């Protein structure tokens, strides 16, 4: 992952997550996220449609773009952050968002690897990653 990609992921606050509903229709959701090393993390209610879809299928797509029209696309998996990694994940989220947290009593921290760059679909201002 190059410095431009890191900069986009570290400075843009909201991206869009795409998942698939049980009836196979698409579902998209705006999502606050932070980068933790070579992964992105997010905090969502366990009952949110996007979290349930991601956990049911294990897959999601995510895109984020900046004001320079540069984009990062992820085709990735989704997992719940392990208890031993929670402090590190919460620190990365707090560094980006301060005290902001989703308003829900049933939140979970999720993680998705960024993966490897897909050279076949990456262009000068759009980076595609597959994990």
C-alpha positions in Angstrom: 0.0 0.0 0.0 1.5 3.3 -1.1 1.5 6.6 0.8 -1.3 8.0 -1.3 -3.6 5.2 -0.4 -2.6 5.5 3.3 -3.3 9.2 3.1 -6.8 8.7 1.6 -7.7 6.0 4.2 -6.3 8.1 7.0 -7.9 11.5 6.1 -11.3 10.6 4.7 -13.8 9.9 7.4 -16.7 8.2 5.6 -16.8 5.5 3.0 -19.5 3.3 1.5 -19.9 -0.3 2.3 -21.7 -2.7 0.0 -23.1 -6.0 1.2 -25.8 -8.5 0.0 -29.1 -8.9 1.7 -30.6 -12.4 2.3 -32.8 -11.9 -0.7 -29.7 -11.3 -2.8 -30.5 -7.6 -3.3 -27.6 -5.1 -2.8 -27.3 -3.1 0.4 -25.1 0.0 0.7 -24.3 2.0 3.9 -22.2 5.0 4.7 -19.6 4.1 7.2 -17.1 5.8 9.5 -13.9 3.8 9.4 -10.3 4.0 10.5 -7.2 2.3 9.2 -5.4 -0.1 11.5 -2.1 -1.2 9.9 -3.1 -3.1 6.7 -6.8 -3.3 7.6 -9.8 -1.0 8.1 -12.0 -1.1 11.2 -15.4 0.2 11.9 -17.8 0.2 14.8 -21.4 -0.8 14.2 -24.4 -2.1 15.9 -24.6 -5.9 15.7 -28.1 -5.6 14.5 -27.3 -3.2 11.6 -28.1 -4.6 8.2 -24.6 -4.1 6.9 -23.0 -5.8 9.9 -25.4 -8.7 9.7 -24.9 -9.1 6.0 -21.1 -8.9 6.4 -21.1 -11.5 9.1 -23.5 -13.8 7.3 -21.6 -13.8 4.0 -18.1 -12.9 5.3 -17.6 -10.6 2.3 -18.1 -6.9 1.5 -16.9 -4.2 -0.8 -15.9 -0.8 0.4 -15.0 2.4 -1.4 -13.7 5.7 -0.2 -12.7 8.8 -2.2 -11.2 12.2 -1.5 -11.8 15.7 -2.9 -9.1 15.1 -5.5 -11.3 12.3 -7.0 -8.9 9.6 -5.9 -10.5 6.4 -4.7 -9.6 3.3 -2.8 -11.8 0.2 -3.5 -11.7 -2.9 -1.3 -13.1 -6.3 -2.1 -12.5 -7.9 1.3 -13.7 -10.1 4.1 -15.2 -9.1 7.5 -14.4 -10.3 11.0 -15.2 -9.2 14.5 -12.1 -7.8 16.1 -10.6 -10.2 18.7 -10.7 -9.2 22.3 -6.9 -8.9 22.5 -6.9 -6.5 19.5 -9.8 -4.3 20.8 -7.6 -1.8 22.6 -5.4 -1.2 19.5 -8.5 -0.9 17.3 -10.2 1.5 19.7 -7.0 3.6 19.8 -6.9 3.8 16.0 -10.6 4.8 15.8 -10.1 7.4 18.6 -7.1 8.9 16.8 -9.3 9.6 13.8 -12.6 10.4 15.5 -11.9 11.5 19.0 -14.8 10.6 21.3 -17.3 9.9 18.4 -18.9 6.5 18.5 -22.0 5.1 16.9 -25.1 5.4 19.2 -26.1 1.9 20.1 -25.9 -0.4 23.1 -24.9 -3.4 21.0 -21.8 -2.2 19.2 -19.1 -4.5 17.9 -15.7 -3.6 16.3 -15.2 -5.1 12.9 -12.1 -5.5 10.8 -11.4 -6.0 7.1 -8.0 -6.6 5.6 -7.0 -4.2 2.8 -5.3 -7.0 0.9 -3.2 -6.8 -2.2 -3.4 -4.3 -5.0 -5.2 -5.6 -8.1 -2.9 -4.4 -10.9 -5.5 -5.2 -13.6 -8.1 -2.7 -12.4 -5.9 -0.1 -10.6 -5.4 3.2 -12.5 -3.5 6.5 -11.8 -6.2 7.7 -9.3 -8.1 4.6 -8.4 -6.6 1.8 -6.4 -8.3 -1.6 -6.2 -7.4 -4.1 -3.5 -8.5 -7.7 -3.0 -8.3 -9.7 0.2 
